[in-house]
Amino acid sequence: MARDQKAKAKKEQIKGKAKEVTGRATRDLPLEAEGRAEQAKGDARQAKEKTKDVFKH
């Protein structure tokens, strides 16, 4: 389960970075902001999973 969540977090981070870069290149500010938000969501999910790992051991 934790592995699935970590993979999902990484996927969100990568997808968000791609949107941010695309938005910046095309000067599409809403797309750039959406990308940053997705990255933040992935970062938060990854931090949650790391915290769970610390308390598991």
ZADO-1210 file (C-alpha; in nm, 4 decimals, padded with zeros to 6 digits):
<atoms>
<atom x="00.0000" y="00.0000" z="00.0000" code="MET" pos="1"/>
<atom x="00.2688" y="00.2487" z="00.0960" code="ALA" pos="2"/>
<atom x="00.4592" y="00.1737" z="-00.2220" code="ARG" pos="3"/>
<atom x="00.1477" y="00.2540" z="-00.4267" code="ASP" pos="4"/>
<atom x="00.1048" y="00.5860" z="-00.2481" code="GLN" pos="5"/>
<atom x="00.4706" y="00.6772" z="-00.2934" code="LYS" pos="6"/>
<atom x="00.4461" y="00.5999" z="-00.6643" code="ALA" pos="7"/>
<atom x="00.1296" y="00.8084" z="-00.6886" code="LYS" pos="8"/>
<atom x="00.3062" y="01.0978" z="-00.5159" code="ALA" pos="9"/>
<atom x="00.6010" y="01.0778" z="-00.7553" code="LYS" pos="10"/>
<atom x="00.3641" y="01.0646" z="-01.0516" code="LYS" pos="11"/>
<atom x="00.1861" y="01.3794" z="-00.9297" code="GLU" pos="12"/>
<atom x="00.5180" y="01.5575" z="-00.8856" code="GLN" pos="13"/>
<atom x="00.6355" y="01.4691" z="-01.2373" code="ILE" pos="14"/>
<atom x="00.3010" y="01.5537" z="-01.3952" code="LYS" pos="15"/>
<atom x="00.2940" y="01.8851" z="-01.2085" code="GLY" pos="16"/>
<atom x="00.6468" y="01.9738" z="-01.3167" code="LYS" pos="17"/>
<atom x="00.5575" y="01.9015" z="-01.6800" code="ALA" pos="18"/>
<atom x="00.2518" y="02.1279" z="-01.6573" code="LYS" pos="19"/>
<atom x="00.4528" y="02.4019" z="-01.4903" code="GLU" pos="20"/>
<atom x="00.7244" y="02.3926" z="-01.7569" code="VAL" pos="21"/>
<atom x="00.4687" y="02.3820" z="-02.0383" code="THR" pos="22"/>
<atom x="00.2772" y="02.6710" z="-01.8839" code="GLY" pos="23"/>
<atom x="00.5935" y="02.8742" z="-01.8461" code="ARG" pos="24"/>
<atom x="00.7022" y="02.8028" z="-02.2052" code="ALA" pos="25"/>
<atom x="00.3632" y="02.8979" z="-02.3493" code="THR" pos="26"/>
<atom x="00.3092" y="03.1816" z="-02.1010" code="ARG" pos="27"/>
<atom x="-00.0085" y="03.0119" z="-01.9816" code="ASP" pos="28"/>
<atom x="-00.0175" y="03.1306" z="-01.6204" code="LEU" pos="29"/>
<atom x="-00.3158" y="02.9165" z="-01.5107" code="PRO" pos="30"/>
<atom x="-00.1457" y="02.6010" z="-01.6416" code="LEU" pos="31"/>
<atom x="00.1786" y="02.6963" z="-01.4687" code="GLU" pos="32"/>
<atom x="-00.0070" y="02.7527" z="-01.1408" code="ALA" pos="33"/>
<atom x="-00.1919" y="02.4220" z="-01.1790" code="GLU" pos="34"/>
<atom x="00.1415" y="02.2479" z="-01.2257" code="GLY" pos="35"/>
<atom x="00.2847" y="02.4038" z="-00.9106" code="ARG" pos="36"/>
<atom x="-00.0268" y="02.2998" z="-00.7178" code="ALA" pos="37"/>
<atom x="00.0050" y="01.9402" z="-00.8392" code="GLU" pos="38"/>
<atom x="00.3692" y="01.9327" z="-00.7374" code="GLN" pos="39"/>
<atom x="00.2773" y="02.0589" z="-00.3916" code="ALA" pos="40"/>
<atom x="00.0092" y="01.7913" z="-00.3614" code="LYS" pos="41"/>
<atom x="00.2641" y="01.5248" z="-00.4563" code="GLY" pos="42"/>
<atom x="00.5157" y="01.6679" z="-00.2094" code="ASP" pos="43"/>
<atom x="00.2568" y="01.6580" z="00.0694" code="ALA" pos="44"/>
<atom x="00.1600" y="01.2998" z="-00.0112" code="ARG" pos="45"/>
<atom x="00.5255" y="01.1947" z="-00.0169" code="GLN" pos="46"/>
<atom x="00.5935" y="01.3657" z="00.3173" code="ALA" pos="47"/>
<atom x="00.2938" y="01.1875" z="00.4700" code="LYS" pos="48"/>
<atom x="00.4227" y="00.8504" z="00.3507" code="GLU" pos="49"/>
<atom x="00.7729" y="00.9199" z="00.4813" code="LYS" pos="50"/>
<atom x="00.6285" y="01.0139" z="00.8199" code="THR" pos="51"/>
<atom x="00.4300" y="00.6912" z="00.8288" code="LYS" pos="52"/>
<atom x="00.7494" y="00.4976" z="00.7493" code="ASP" pos="53"/>
<atom x="00.9356" y="00.6632" z="01.0368" code="VAL" pos="54"/>
<atom x="00.6687" y="00.5655" z="01.2891" code="PHE" pos="55"/>
<atom x="00.6309" y="00.2154" z="01.1451" code="LYS" pos="56"/>
<atom x="00.9894" y="00.1191" z="01.2302" code="HIS" pos="57"/>
</atoms>
